[in-house]
Amino acid sequence: MNWITVRADRFFQHLSAAMGTPLFYIGDTHLSVSAIVKLIILAIFAFIVARIVSEGIKRSLLVRMGLDRGSREAIATIISYILATLGCIFVLQGAGINLTSLTVLAGVVGIGFGFGLQNLASNFISGLTLLFEQQIRVGDFIEIDHLLGTVENISIRSTIIKTIDGLFVIIPNIKFVETNIINWSYRDPRCRLHIPVGVAYGSDPVLVTEALLVAARMASNVLSHPSPKVWFSGFGDNALNFELLVWIDQPQESNAIKSAINFSIDYELRHRNIEIPFPQHDLWLRNPHELTQAFHHNKDDNSNGQVVPQNTKNSAELKSNPSISEHITPGKAPNNWTLRDLLRRVTYFEQCTDLELRQLIEYGYRQMFPAGQIVCKENAPGDSFYIILSGAVEVLSQKTDQYIATLHEGEFFGEISLLLGTPRTATVKTSEDSILFVVERHDLQKLLIEQPNLADQIARKLSERQQALRDLGLLYGDSLEQAPFIKIRKRIQVLFGI
């Protein structure tokens, strides 16, 4: 046993001597295997400490500062790299290594780094650029090379993207510098979706516009401002081509929103008997008589076979679908209450052409209220203007607990709050089943520009409501009839720029 102990002691003595033998010198400091291992361990410890400190700053200080996720991640990453660099410097200085003696070595390594590791250097610089410029941040929804996803992490070498299918893609940072990137979340997450729709020739464009806008407003993720629009994009080979334009603020859900809108479009078009066409082709023959003789060469000329008559061009038309030659009459909804028909019943819209009514339908939408339902409450914020298309509503004062008036088809309400920016002055409740045309504040300006007579009607109606005008300070005497109208009309011009 003594012999084994002696041999073990000698082995460890030789190992210790080997570990302490200088391998090379940096300045006046020699580095042995044990010194190198010690430096590596201390460097790893410095990286760990830097990581822990940066994570703590991110989760405590940066969160309390109210910064968004992308800014927190970028600042924490930069702090981590700075602390790790400082830690490595302290480790080297603690080992007695003079950093000025590393300049020659750094130059040699830099040359090799530049020639042999060009891609790594490019990704390194690109990563620093992304972190400092913050044009792409963690949490942003981006599109790069037809790849849609959310930025999960930005490091020095690469960026991790989580696609909408839940896949994680590692992309070198240089791609973000050399490639055009669509950042859907940059500054403003709102974006506009274009949804193409084709309808059969002969369909009513006004009815199509109404159907598409109803479908757009049925989707909960579609923004009301900016309001949806319908473009007539052109005449296709087999269809009238329209585009529905909607705004959303959740770009990562764009595919799901498009799907929901397409379901609604299909329902609304079917509900109005608007045909969605399919590709069809016409076949024209130059010599119909020769073709007829070829088909009936075994029959007598006086047989019952039909001979195609020759027209002035000596041609006939054979169609793959005979129904295409029939005139298509666009269907109507079962109850026959289209928004265009309802608007035409209103006095100041009855002279509008179909094109003007189509534009009008883009500014507002119809909403049905059963009898006894409250449309707007007293003291509630007023952001909508209402025109009664059918039915009737009662205007009540909850403050004084008394009935004020009943408004019928063709009348409007809600203009006082919009004109003055004040809460609702009364409660409005339907006295029977009613259909209202609702115009939001941001679309009322466009409506009044297109329909100046409606602005006159609003001013005139307000001038008739003398008690409300006294409360607003716009009527100063019973004998004043023209002055309130002029004052209100000027106020409308100032508020809405018309």
N, C-alpha and C positions, 0 to 999 in steps of 0.2 A: 504493500500500500504506500510505503514511503517513496518507492520508485515511481509510482504513478503520480504522486503529488509533486515530486521534483520535476517530472516531465511536463506536467500541466503548468507549473510556475514558469518554466523556461519558455513554454509556448506563448503564454500571455506576455512575458517580457519581450519576446521577439515581435509579437503583434503590436504591443504598445510602441516599441521602437519604430516599427514600420509605419504606424499611423501618425507618429510624430515626426517622421522624416520629411524635411522640406521638399516639395515637388517643384515649385517655382517661386520666384520672387516678384512682388509688385512694389517697386520702389525699394524701401528698406525693410519691408514686411515680407516674411516667407509664409507660404501657404502649404500646409500639409493636408493629408486626407481628413484627419480629425477636425482641422480648422474649417475645411470646406463643408463637411457634414454639419458642423455647428452653424456656419453661415446659412446653409440651406434651411435648417430647422428654424433659425431666427427669422429668416425671410418669410417662410410659410406662416410663422406666428404673426409677423407684421401684416401680412395679407388678411389673415383671419380677423385680427383686431380692427383693421380698416373696414372690413366688410360689416362687422358687428356695429361699429360706430356709425357708419353711413346708414345702415338699416334703422338704427335707433333714431337718428335725426329725421329720417324719412317718415317714420311712423308716429313720431311725437311732435317735433317742432314744425315740420313742413305741413303736417295735417292741420295743426292749430292755426297756421298761417292762411289756411283756406285755399291752397294751391290745388290745381287739378292734377289728375293722375300722371299725365305726361310730364308736367313740370317737376313733380316730385321725383319721378324716376330719373329724369335727366340730371337733376341737381345731386341726387344721391349717388348716381354712378360717377359723376365728376369728383365728388368728395372722396369716394372710395379710391379712385385712381390717385388722387393727390396724397391721401394718407398712406397708401401703399408705397408710393415713390419716396415720401419722406421717411417712412419706416426702413426701407432698404438703405437709404443714405445713412441713417443712424446706425444700422447694423454694420455697415462697412466701416464707418468711422470708429465704432466701438471695437472692431477687430484690429484697429491700428492701420487701416489701409488709407493712404493719402489719395483723395479723389483726383488730385491734379496729375497723379501718375497714371491715371486711367485714360488720359486724353488720347495718347497714341493708340492704345488698345481700342478705344471707342471709334477712332478714325478708321482703323482696319475693319472692325466689325461693321461700321457704317457702310464701307465700300461693299463688303460682302452682302450686307442687308439690302443695299440698293440693287445690286446685280442679280443676286441669287433669290431674293425674296421680294420681287417686285409686287406680286399680287398681295402678299401680306402687308407690305408697306402701303399700298393703295387702299386696302380695306381699313388699315389703321387710321390713316388720314381721313378717309371718308366717314369712319365711325366718330371721330372727334368733331367733324363738320356737322354731322347729324345731331350730336349731343349739344353743341354750342348754338347752332342756328335754330334748332327746334322747329324746323318746318315740317318734320315728321316726328311725332312723339308717341310714347306708349299710350295705347288706348285709341289711337286714330284708326279710322276705317279707310283703307287705301285700296287702290287697284294698280297692280304692276304686272305687265305682260299678261293681261287678261286673267289675272289672279286676284280675287277679291278676298280680303281678310282684315283682321284687327291686329295691330302691332302689339305683341306681347312683351318683347324685350329688345333693347338696343344695346349691344356690346361693342367692344372695340373692333372685332373682326366681322361680325355678322349680325343680322336682325332676324328675329323669329316672328313669323306671321301665322296667326290662327285663322284658317279659311272658314267660310260660312258652313262648310261641311264638317268642321271640327278637326281638320288636319293641321298639323304644325309643320310649316315650311321654313327652312333655314336659308336665308338669302344673303349672299355677300354684300357688304355695305357699298362696294363700288357700283353695284347695280342701281342704287338709289341716286347716284351722282350722274351716271351715264345715260339713264333711261328716264323717259317722261313718266312721272308718277301722278296719278289722280288721288288727291287727298280729300275725301268726302267730308272729313271732319275739320278741315283747316278753317279757323276763325268762325265760320258759320256752318253748322251741320245741315242747314236747309238745302235741299236740292230738288230739282224738278224731274219728274218722270214723264216720258213720252210713251203713250200706249196707243198703237195703231189699231184702227177698227175699219173694216170694210163692210159696206151695206150694198144691197142690190140697186141697180139703176131703177129710177122711178120712186125711190124712197124720199120721203119729205125731209129735207135738211133740218127744218125747225124741230120736227118730232125727234130726229136723231140727236140733235143738240140737247134737247130736254132729257132724253133717255140717258145719254152719257153723263150729263151733269148730275142727275139723280144717282146714278151708280157711283160717281166719284164721292158725293157727299155721304153716301151710306157707309163708306170705309172710315173706320174710327181713327186710323193713323194719318188720314189726309188732312192737311192744314186748311183752315177756312180763309186764312190770309197768308200769302196771296191766294185768291180764289181760283178754283179750277177753270180752265178754258178749253174750248173746242176749236180746233183748226180744220178747215176743209183743205186737205193737202193736195188733192188732185183727182183726176179721172183715170182710173185704172182700166185694164183690159176687161175685167169682169165685175168691177165694183166701183162705187164712189168711196174714195179713201179719206177717212177722217183721222184726226189725232186728238186724243184726250190728254191734256196736260194738267198734272197735279203736283202739288208741293208737299214734301214730307220732311221731317226732321230726324228720322231714324234710317239713315242710308243703309245700315247693315241689315235692315228688314225689307229692303226694296223688292226682292223677289217675292216674299210672302205678301207684301202689299199689292204688287201687280197681280198676283194670283187671285186675291180677294176681290180686286176691282174687276178682273175679267169675269169672275163668277157673277158679279152684280150686273155687268154689261150684258152678259148672255140672258140673264133673267129679264132685264128691262126691255131688251129688244124683242124677246119672245112675247112679253106682256103687251107690247104695242104692235105685234104682228109685223115687225120690221125684219125682212129677210136678210140673212147672212149668206152671201153667194158662194159658189164654188167655181173653180176654173172650168170654162166651157169654150169650145172651138167651133167655128163655122167652116163648112167645107163647100167650096164653090167649084162647079163642073162647067167646063167650056163647051162640051159637046153632049148635051143631054140626050139628043135623039139617037146617037150612036150607042150610048150606054143603054137606052131603052131597048133598042133592037138586039143588043147583046143579051139582055135579060130575057127577051121574049122571042129568040130566034126559032124556037120549036113551036111557036103559036102562030095562029093566023093574025094578019094585020087587023082584022075586025073583032078580035077576041076582046075579052073584058079587061085586059091589061091596060092600066092607065098610062097615057102618053103625056109626058111633061110638056106643056106649051112653051114655045120659044118666045122670049121677050126681045126687046130691042137690041140687047147685047148678045142674044143667042146663048144665054146662060140660065142656070137654075140653081136654087139653093137647097142643099140637103143639110140638115142640122142634126147634131148629135142629141140635142134636147129641144123638141119642138116648142116647149113652153116658153123658151126665151123670146120668141117672136111676139108673145102676147104682151099687151101693155100691163105693167104691174101697178096696181093701185095700192098705195100704202095703207095698211090696216090701222085701225084706231083701237084704243083701249076699250075694254068691254063697257065701262061706264060712260065712255064718250066725253070725259072731262079732261081734255088736254090743257096744259098750262097756257098754251097759245089762245085757246078758246076762252079760258077764264080771264085772261088779260084783256081780250078784246071787249069784254063786257064792262070794263072800267072806262069811264068817260074820257080821260086824258090819254088812253091808249087805243081807243077804238079806230082812230085814223092811221095807226101805224101799219106799215107794210110788213110782210113776212120777214124781211131782212132786219128791220128795226126790232121786231119782236124777238127774233133769234138773239140779237145783241142784248136785249132786255133780259132774256132768260139767263144769260151769263152773269148778270149782276145780282140776281136773287134766286130764291127757291121757294117752292110752295110747301106749306106745313099744315097738316090737318089737326084740328083740335075738336074733341068731343064736347058736347054741351056741359057747362059747369066747370070747365077746366080753366085755371088761371094762366093767362098768357104772360103777364109781367106783374110784379108786385111793387107796391109803393115803397119808395126809398131804396129800391134795388138799383144797381148800375144799369144805365141805359146805353146799349151798344147796337140796337137794332131798330129799324124802321119797318112798320107793318102797313100793308094795304089789304083791305078785306075783299077777297075775291068772291066769297059766298058765305051766307050766314049772317050773324050779328054778334056784337060784343057789348058788354055793359062796362061803363067807367064808374068806379066807386072810390070814395075817399075814406080810407080807414082811419085817418086822423080825426075827421069830423063825424065818421060813421054815417055817411049819407050817400044817396045815389046822385050821380052827376049827369050822365047822359047815356044814350044807347046809340051805337054806331052801326050802320048797315053796309051792305054791299057797295063797293066803290069808294068808301071813306077810308081814312088812314089815321094812324096814331103812332106815338113814340117819337115824334119830331122834336118835342120840347127838350128832352134829354140830350138829343144829338146836337141841337142848336146851341145849347148853353153849357153842355158838359156836366149837367147836374143829375142827381138820381131821379128816378121816376117820381112824378108828382101825384100819381094815382095808381090804383090797381085796376087791371083790365081782365075781365072774365067773360068767357063765351056764354051767351044765353041760348045758343043752339049749335048744332054741328056746323063748324065753320072751316073754311080754307083760307089761309092767309099767305100773302106774298111777302117774304121776309128779305130785307136788304140789310146787310151788315154795314157798319159805319164806314169801313174802308172802300166799299163799293157804292155808297150813296153819292159821293162826289161824281163818279163816272155816270151814274144814272141821271143826275140833275144836269150834267153837261149835255147828255144825249136828249134829255126831255126837259127843256127849259119851261115848258108849260106846267110841268109838275111842280117846279120851284114856285111858280106863280100861284098854283093851287095851294101849296103849303102856306105861303105867306098870306093868302086870302083867307084860308081857313083859320089860321091863327088870329087874324084880325077880327074874325067873328067870335072867337072865344074870349070875350072881353074880361071875364073874371080871371082867367089864366094869365092874360096879358097884364092885368094890374099886379098880380103876384110876381110877375117877372120884371115889372117896372118899364114895360114897353107901351103902356097905354095910360095917359094922364087925364083923360076926361071922357065923358059920355058922348060928347059931340064930335070927337075925333074919329073919323072913319078912314080917311085916306092916309093920314100920317103913320098909323101903325103898320099898314101894308108896306109903305115905302121903307120904313125903318127895318122891318123884318126882312124885306127883300134885299136890302143892303147888307144886313147881317149874314144872310145866306151867301151873298156874293163874297163877303170877306172870309167866312169860314171855309167855304168850299172852292173858292177861286174861280167862280163862274160869272 
